[in-house]
């Protein structure tokens, strides 16, 4: 009895699925995972609402009543999941000529590479658009801004008023700025920079700044204070999908705690295969759903360079 197209698809699918999984992993390590905290989702979109705390507690005079304060909801950050999918087909002629094995392997590897590349680009887009007012967050400001509004009044910045190229001085200034972040009621909060994110063009600059024993680029015998104090415990990571060769970013403990830059995985990678009745082609598809974004802007500090 002749083997049907449906039977052939069932025989081919396990091998192609295994090859897809190996090929997808080969395009790692996942660079976006160095930037975003990752959570699962079971709905069409995710929303996170900023809850403002209380102001500084006042002194209570003897016999006087205690002062009441009011917490409130601030802005809402929404993550809308996108469906990412791509497919290819093997023709009837290729199957007849026993080319489905070599062609299938080649196409599956290319498909895995495409899916992995899209995920990296989607993640990097959050940083590539971080200074663009056309990509505002829940507070009406782009991710990196000098004018993030505070619920208690006023604004706060997660970038320098005058941005500079990555060097020892600019990085020290950035680290000091991060250490002075306040909450929406103006209370000083304990935020620490954790990691420097750079494009490949800045890898040598970053390595000299962070890993030199003495101060880089000087004849002084001073210690490298950034390295000596351990203020960047996770060092630096290179993201090859950043579009600006001068821009750099500092992730903070807010993102580390899962409240800053986030990626939601709605549907994990799925693959499927089926024969097409009208053409006799064998079709192979991959699909997943996810979203990238940010909730609290305090999870990052950035500079576009000079």
N, C-alpha and C positions, 0 to 999 in steps of 0.2 A: 504494500500500500504506500502511495506517495505521501511524503511529509507535508502537512498543510502549513500555510503561512503562520497561522496562530501557534502551531506546535514549534515551528522554527523560532519564533519570537520568544517563546518560553524557554527554549534551550539556550538562546543567545543572551537573554537578559541577565542571568546571574553573573556571568563572566564580565559583561560590560559594566554592571553595577559595581562589582569589586574593583575594576580598573578605574572607574570614575572616582570612587572613594579614595583610592591611592593617589590618583592624579590631583584631586582637589587638595589633598593634604600636602602634596609636593610643592604647592605654590605658597606655602607658609614660610616662616611663621606669620600668623595673622597680625599684621601691623596695627590694624584698628583696635585689636584687643589690648594693645599697650596704652591706649588713650581712653577708651570708654569702659565704664562698668557695664556688665552685660546681665540682663534679666530676661526671663521668659514672660510671654504675654498670652492671654487667652481671650482677647477681645479685639474688636476692629481698630481701636485706638487706645492709647493710654493717656491719662491726664494726671498731672501732679500739681497740687495747689500749695503755694507758699503760705505758711502759717506764721504770722508775726508774733513775737513774744511780748514780754512786758518791758517797760522802761526801767531805769535804775530805781531801786527801792529807796524811798525817802525816810528821813528820821521821823519817828512818831513821838510827838510831845506827850508828856504825862497827862493822862486823863482825856486825851484827844482820840477821836475815832481813827481807825486804820484807813489808809487811802486805798481805794479800789482802782485797778487798772483794767483795761480791756484788750484782750488779744483779738485779732481779726484775720480774715483771709486776705491774702495779697493776690498777685497775679497767678494765672494758670498756664502751665507749660503742657502742650499737647504733642504727642507722638503719633502720627498717622502712618500705619504700616503700608509699605509698598510691596506689590507682588513682582518678583524678578523671575523670569522664565526664558528659556531658550531651547530649541530642538533642532535635530537634523534627521535626515532620512537616508536609508540605503535603498538603492533602486533594485528592481527585480533583476535587471541584467547583472548587477554586481553580485547579487546572491547566486544567480545561475552560474556565474563564472568563478564562484568560490572566493570572491574578494571581500566578503563581509567581515572576515576575521581581521585582515590587515587594515581595511578602511574603517571598520568599527573601532579598532584600537586608536587609530589616528584621530578620528572625530571625537571620541569620548575624551581624549586628553585635551583637545581644543575646547570642548564644551566646558570641562572642569576649569580650565584656565579662564574662560570668559566669565563664568559665574563668580569665581574668586576675585577677578579683577574688578567687577562691578561692585562687589561688597567693599573692597578697599577704597574705590573712588567715592562711593556714597559716604563712607566714614570720613575720609579726608575732606570732603566738601564742607563739612561742618566747620573745619578750621580755615579752609580756603575762602569761605564766605564770612568769616568771623568779624571782619571790619566793615562789611557791606550793610548799609542801612536798609537795603532791600530785603534782608534776611533777618528781620527782627524777632526777638524772643518774646516770652510772655509779658515782659515789662515794657515792650515797645522799643527796646534798644537792641542793636546787634550784640552778638555774644561778647565781643571786646569793645568797650566803650568808656568814655570819660563821664558819662551822664546816666548811670543806672539809678533810677528813682528809688528812694527809700520810703517805706510806709510811714515812718515817723517824720518825714520831711527831709529835704536836701537830696543830694545825689552822691554817688560813690563811683570810683573808677577802678577798672582792672587793666589799665594800660597807663603808660606815662603820658603826661601832657605833650611832651615832645619826644617822639619815639626815636630810638637809636639802634645802630647795628649791634649785634651780639659781641660784647667784649666784657672784660672783668668789671669795669665800672658800671656799665648798664645793667649787668646781671645782678650785681650787689644792690643797686637801687631798686630793681624789680623785687628782689627777695625782701627788702625792707618794706616796700609797699604792701606786699602780701601779708606780712606779719602785723600790719595795722588795720586789716579789714575789720569792719564792724557789722553787726546784724542790722535788720531793718529798723530797730529802735535806737540805734546808735551805740549799742554796747559792744565793747571790744570782744572779739571771739578768737579762739585759738585755732588759727589756720597756718599750716606749714606747706611750703612748696615741696613736692615729692619727686618730680621728674621734669627734665627739659626735653621738649619735642622739637626736632629740627629737620630741615630738608637735607638731602645728601651733600649739598654745597657747603654746609656749615659743620660737617663732622669733624674736621681737623681743628677748627677754631674751638669747638666745644670740648674736644678732648684735651687740648692744651689748657683751657680755662679750668676744667674740673679735675684733671688728673696730674697736673704738674705739682711737684713737691713744693717748689718755691713760686712766687708770683710770676705769671707768664708775661713775657715781653718787656721785662725790666732788668736792670743790672743790680737791683736791690737784693739783699739777702733775706727779705721778709718771707714768712711762710705764706702759702696759698690759703688764705682764710676760708674760702668757700669749701675747699677740700678738708681743711683741718677741723672746721666746725661741724661738718656733716650735714649742712643745711639742705642738701639735695640727696637724700638717702638712696634714691633709685637711679642716680646718674642721668644719663641721657638716652634717648631712643631716636632712631632715624626713621622718618616716614617718607618713602619714595614717591608718595602721591601728592605731596604738598606742592602747590604751583608757584609760590613766591620763594625765590632762592635766598631772600634776605629775612623773611619772617621766621620768628621762633616763638615758642609757647612754653609756659610753665604750668604743669598740672599741680593741683593742690590736694590737701587732705580731704577737701569737700568732695571731690570726684572719687577719691579713694574710699570714702564712706558711702558711695552710691547715690549722692545727691547733686552731682554736677553734670558731667557729660555722660550720656547713657545710650545704650543700644538695646532695643527690645527685639527678641527673636519670637515672632508670632508662629511661624511654621518652619520647622527644620527642613534642611535640604531633602527633597523627594525626587526620585527618578522613576520613570515609567516607560514602557515600550509596548507597541501594538502594531499589527499589520493594517495597511490601508486597503480597503476593498477595491476602490476604484483604480488605484495605480499599482497595487501589489508591492508597494514600497514598505519597508520596515521603518517605523518612526520611533525615535528615542528622544525623551524630553526630561529636562531637569527644572525644578521650580522651588522657590522658597519665599517667605515673607518676613520682612523685618523693617525696622526704622531706626534712624540715628537722630540725635538731637541733644538738647541740654535743658536742665531745669534751673539750677542755681548758678548764676554767672561766676560766683566765687570759686567755682571749681577749676578756673583757669585764669591765667594772666598772659597777655601777649604783646608782641611788637611786630610791626611791619618792616622794621629797619629804618635807617635814616632816610 
